[in-house]
Amino acid sequence: MKKKYAYFLAPLVGLIIFSAIYWNFSKGLAAREAQRVAKEKQKKEDKLRAQAKANEQAIREALASQEKRKAERAAKEAKDKKDHDDRANAVEAQGKAERDQRKLTEQVKNLEKDIQTEKDAITKLQSDKKKASDEQAFLAVYVKQAEENARNLSQVLDKIAAADAARAAADAAAAAAKKNS
């Protein structure tokens, strides 16, 4: 019979030991579980707080970065606009300079033509003046010659008249001598 109690007693002792350990374990289990949940909850809250701070910091940095990019973009746009305006002004100034150059070149050609025309006119006037002075000199010589010719002609006419008068007187004297003889 001894053996019958051993089969019954050993599990009973094991059950008592197990119950004591389980009771000891279960008595602190709720507190430990609550403590573990509280720690996990605290860790989550700390993690959320840290994440919220990191998010706030990231948002601030992103906003600062966005403002910086916005300022850089505005500066770049202003610089690009200024460069574009400068290029446009330079192109416009170049075009104006080319137009002015063409206009001035055209004016120079026109003035050279005018100068040549005026030189030709001056040459013609000088030629006309020379012809006029030559003609005046010729006329002065011609007038002198004509006056001299007129004087010579009047002298010749006077001589002819004198010769005619002398001949008429000689004819009259001859006729009177014939009449008288």
C-alpha positions as CSV (number, residue, x, y, z in Angstrom):
1,M,0.0,0.0,0.0
2,K,2.7,2.2,0.4
3,K,3.1,2.6,-3.2
4,K,-0.5,3.8,-3.6
5,Y,0.1,6.8,-1.5
6,A,3.3,7.5,-3.3
7,Y,1.4,7.9,-6.6
8,F,-1.1,10.1,-4.9
9,L,1.3,12.0,-2.6
10,A,3.9,13.0,-5.1
11,P,1.4,14.8,-7.5
12,L,-0.2,16.4,-4.4
13,V,3.2,17.7,-3.2
14,G,4.0,18.8,-6.7
15,L,0.5,20.5,-6.8
16,I,1.1,22.3,-3.5
17,I,4.6,23.5,-4.6
18,F,3.2,24.5,-7.9
19,S,0.3,26.3,-6.2
20,A,2.7,28.1,-3.9
21,I,4.9,29.2,-6.7
22,Y,1.9,30.1,-8.9
23,W,0.3,32.0,-6.1
24,N,3.5,33.8,-5.4
25,F,3.9,34.5,-9.1
26,S,0.3,35.5,-9.7
27,K,0.2,37.8,-6.7
28,G,3.0,40.0,-8.2
29,L,1.9,39.3,-11.8
30,A,-0.8,42.0,-11.9
31,A,1.5,44.6,-10.4
32,R,4.4,43.6,-12.7
33,E,2.0,43.5,-15.7
34,A,0.7,46.9,-14.7
35,Q,4.2,48.2,-14.2
36,R,5.3,46.8,-17.6
37,V,2.2,48.3,-19.3
38,A,2.9,51.6,-17.6
39,K,6.6,51.5,-18.7
40,E,5.5,50.6,-22.3
41,K,3.0,53.4,-22.2
42,Q,5.6,55.8,-20.8
43,K,8.0,54.7,-23.5
44,K,5.4,55.3,-26.2
45,E,4.5,58.7,-24.8
46,D,8.2,59.6,-24.6
47,K,8.7,58.3,-28.1
48,L,5.6,60.3,-29.3
49,R,6.8,63.4,-27.5
50,A,10.3,63.0,-29.0
51,Q,8.7,62.4,-32.4
52,A,6.5,65.4,-31.9
53,K,9.5,67.5,-31.0
54,A,11.4,66.1,-34.0
55,N,8.4,66.8,-36.2
56,E,8.2,70.3,-34.9
57,Q,11.9,70.8,-35.5
58,A,11.6,69.2,-38.9
59,I,8.6,71.5,-39.7
60,R,10.6,74.6,-38.6
61,E,13.6,73.5,-40.6
62,A,11.4,72.8,-43.6
63,L,9.7,76.2,-43.3
64,A,13.1,77.9,-42.9
65,S,14.4,75.9,-45.8
66,Q,11.3,76.8,-47.8
67,E,11.7,80.5,-47.0
68,K,15.4,80.2,-47.9
69,R,14.5,78.5,-51.2
70,K,11.8,81.1,-51.8
71,A,14.2,83.9,-51.2
72,E,16.8,82.3,-53.4
73,R,14.2,81.7,-56.1
74,A,13.1,85.3,-55.9
75,A,16.7,86.5,-56.0
76,K,17.4,84.2,-59.0
77,E,14.2,85.4,-60.7
78,A,15.2,89.0,-60.1
79,K,18.7,88.3,-61.4
80,D,17.3,86.4,-64.4
81,K,14.9,89.3,-65.1
82,K,17.7,91.8,-64.7
83,D,20.0,89.7,-67.0
84,H,17.1,89.4,-69.5
85,D,16.4,93.1,-69.4
86,D,20.1,93.9,-69.7
87,R,20.4,91.5,-72.7
88,A,17.2,93.1,-74.3
89,N,18.6,96.6,-73.6
90,A,22.0,95.5,-75.1
91,V,20.3,94.0,-78.2
92,E,18.1,97.1,-78.5
93,A,21.2,99.4,-78.1
94,Q,23.1,97.3,-80.7
95,G,20.1,97.6,-83.1
96,K,19.9,101.3,-82.5
97,A,23.6,101.7,-83.0
98,E,23.4,99.7,-86.3
99,R,20.5,101.8,-87.4
100,D,22.3,105.0,-86.5
101,Q,25.4,103.7,-88.3
102,R,23.4,102.9,-91.4
103,K,21.7,106.3,-91.2
104,L,25.0,108.1,-90.7
105,T,26.6,106.1,-93.5
106,E,23.7,107.0,-95.7
107,Q,24.1,110.6,-94.7
108,V,27.8,110.5,-95.4
109,K,27.1,109.1,-98.9
110,N,24.5,111.7,-99.5
111,L,26.8,114.5,-98.3
112,E,29.6,113.1,-100.4
113,K,27.2,113.2,-103.4
114,D,26.2,116.7,-102.4
115,I,29.9,117.7,-102.1
116,Q,30.6,116.2,-105.5
117,T,27.6,118.0,-106.9
118,E,28.8,121.2,-105.4
119,K,32.3,120.7,-106.6
120,D,31.0,120.0,-110.1
121,A,28.8,123.2,-109.7
122,I,31.9,125.1,-108.5
123,T,34.0,123.8,-111.4
124,K,31.2,124.7,-113.8
125,L,30.9,128.2,-112.2
126,Q,34.7,128.6,-112.4
127,S,34.6,127.5,-116.0
128,D,31.7,129.9,-116.7
129,K,33.5,132.6,-114.8
130,K,36.6,132.0,-116.9
131,K,34.6,131.9,-120.1
132,A,32.9,135.2,-119.0
133,S,36.2,136.8,-118.1
134,D,37.7,135.5,-121.4
135,E,34.6,136.8,-123.2
136,Q,34.8,140.1,-121.3
137,A,38.5,140.4,-122.2
138,F,37.6,139.4,-125.8
139,L,34.9,142.0,-125.9
140,A,37.2,144.6,-124.4
141,V,39.7,143.8,-127.2
142,Y,36.9,143.6,-129.7
143,V,35.4,146.9,-128.7
144,K,38.8,148.5,-128.9
145,Q,39.3,147.0,-132.3
146,A,35.8,147.9,-133.3
147,E,36.4,151.5,-132.2
148,E,39.7,151.5,-134.0
149,N,38.0,150.0,-137.0
150,A,35.2,152.6,-136.7
151,R,37.9,155.4,-136.5
152,N,39.8,153.9,-139.4
153,L,36.5,153.5,-141.3
154,S,35.6,157.1,-140.6
155,Q,39.1,158.2,-141.6
156,V,38.7,156.1,-144.7
157,L,35.3,157.5,-145.3
158,D,36.7,161.0,-144.7
159,K,39.5,160.2,-147.2
160,I,36.9,158.8,-149.6
161,A,34.7,161.8,-149.1
162,A,37.8,164.1,-149.5
163,A,38.8,162.1,-152.5
164,D,35.3,162.3,-153.9
165,A,35.2,166.0,-153.1
166,A,38.6,166.4,-154.7
167,R,37.5,164.4,-157.7
168,A,34.3,166.4,-157.9
169,A,36.3,169.6,-157.6
170,A,38.7,168.3,-160.2
171,D,35.8,167.3,-162.4
172,A,34.1,170.6,-161.8
173,A,37.4,172.4,-162.5
174,A,37.9,170.3,-165.6
175,A,34.3,171.1,-166.7
176,A,34.8,174.7,-165.9
177,A,38.1,174.6,-167.7
178,K,36.3,172.9,-170.6
179,K,33.6,175.4,-170.5
180,N,36.2,178.1,-170.3
181,S,38.3,176.8,-173.1
